[in-house]
Amino acid sequence: MAIQSRTLIQTDHASKYLQQLAKHWSHKLADLTFDETTAHIPFRQGVILDMFANKDALEVQFITTDEDDALKMEGVFDRHLERFAFRETLHIDWHRKTLA
């Protein structure tokens, strides 16, 4: 069973935040890939983060193996983004579903 967690964060700085987060995690995670608009970050077996930036939003998706990992990774993401985006208040509303 896999859990998908998704959120769409409205911001004019989506590409900036995507790149900052990816660069930050690249120091510990060698297999990640990113450019100005997309990032694919395998944290560990069964935990993958994908981000997509456009001009007014950052789309974020985690795939995890269970609800506990989903909750943990949502929190990790939220705390990191809040540090990079301290100049603005962002609304992060996660939605989860079970994948077949």
C-alpha positions as CSV (number, residue, x, y, z in Angstrom):
1,M,0.0,0.0,0.0
2,A,1.2,3.5,-0.8
3,I,0.0,6.8,0.5
4,Q,0.0,10.0,-1.7
5,S,0.2,13.4,0.1
6,R,-0.4,16.4,-2.1
7,T,-0.6,20.2,-1.5
8,L,-0.7,23.2,-3.8
9,I,0.9,26.3,-2.2
10,Q,0.1,29.6,-3.7
11,T,3.2,31.8,-4.0
12,D,5.0,34.0,-6.6
13,H,8.3,32.4,-5.4
14,A,7.6,28.7,-6.3
15,S,10.7,28.2,-8.4
16,K,12.9,29.9,-5.8
17,Y,11.6,27.7,-3.0
18,L,11.8,24.5,-5.1
19,Q,15.4,25.2,-5.8
20,Q,16.3,26.2,-2.3
21,L,14.7,23.0,-0.9
22,A,16.4,20.8,-3.5
23,K,19.8,22.3,-2.9
24,H,19.4,22.0,0.8
25,W,18.5,18.3,0.6
26,S,21.2,17.6,-2.1
27,H,23.9,17.7,0.6
28,K,22.5,14.5,2.1
29,L,20.6,12.9,-0.8
30,A,22.8,12.2,-3.8
31,D,20.1,10.8,-6.1
32,L,17.8,13.8,-6.3
33,T,17.3,15.7,-9.6
34,F,16.0,19.2,-10.0
35,D,15.8,22.3,-12.3
36,E,13.9,25.6,-12.1
37,T,10.5,23.9,-12.3
38,T,10.7,20.3,-11.2
39,A,12.4,18.3,-8.5
40,H,12.4,14.6,-7.8
41,I,13.8,13.6,-4.4
42,P,14.0,10.0,-3.2
43,F,14.5,10.4,0.6
44,R,14.7,6.7,1.2
45,Q,13.1,3.4,0.2
46,G,9.4,4.1,-0.1
47,V,9.5,7.9,0.4
48,I,9.6,10.1,-2.7
49,L,9.0,13.8,-3.0
50,D,8.1,15.5,-6.3
51,M,7.8,19.3,-6.7
52,F,6.5,21.3,-9.6
53,A,6.8,25.1,-9.8
54,N,4.8,27.5,-12.0
55,K,4.5,31.2,-11.9
56,D,2.0,31.3,-9.0
57,A,2.1,28.0,-7.1
58,L,4.3,25.2,-5.9
59,E,2.7,21.7,-6.3
60,V,4.1,19.2,-3.9
61,Q,3.6,15.4,-3.8
62,F,4.9,12.8,-1.4
63,I,4.6,9.0,-2.0
64,T,5.1,7.1,1.2
65,T,4.5,3.6,2.4
66,D,2.1,4.4,5.3
67,E,0.2,7.1,7.1
68,D,2.9,7.6,9.8
69,D,5.6,8.3,7.1
70,A,3.2,10.7,5.3
71,L,2.6,12.7,8.5
72,K,6.3,12.8,9.3
73,M,7.3,13.9,5.8
74,E,4.6,16.6,5.6
75,G,6.0,18.0,8.8
76,V,9.6,17.9,7.6
77,F,8.6,19.7,4.4
78,D,6.5,22.3,6.2
79,R,9.3,23.2,8.7
80,H,11.9,23.5,5.9
81,L,9.7,25.6,3.7
82,E,8.8,27.9,6.5
83,R,12.5,28.6,7.1
84,F,13.0,29.5,3.4
85,A,9.7,31.4,3.1
86,F,9.9,33.5,6.3
87,R,9.1,36.7,4.4
88,E,5.6,35.5,3.5
89,T,2.8,33.5,5.1
90,L,2.0,30.4,3.1
91,H,-1.1,28.2,3.4
92,I,-0.1,24.5,3.3
93,D,-3.1,22.1,3.3
94,W,-2.1,18.5,2.7
95,H,-4.5,16.0,1.2
96,R,-3.9,12.2,1.4
97,K,-5.2,9.2,-0.5
98,T,-4.3,5.6,-0.6
99,L,-3.0,4.4,-3.9
100,A,-3.8,0.9,-5.3
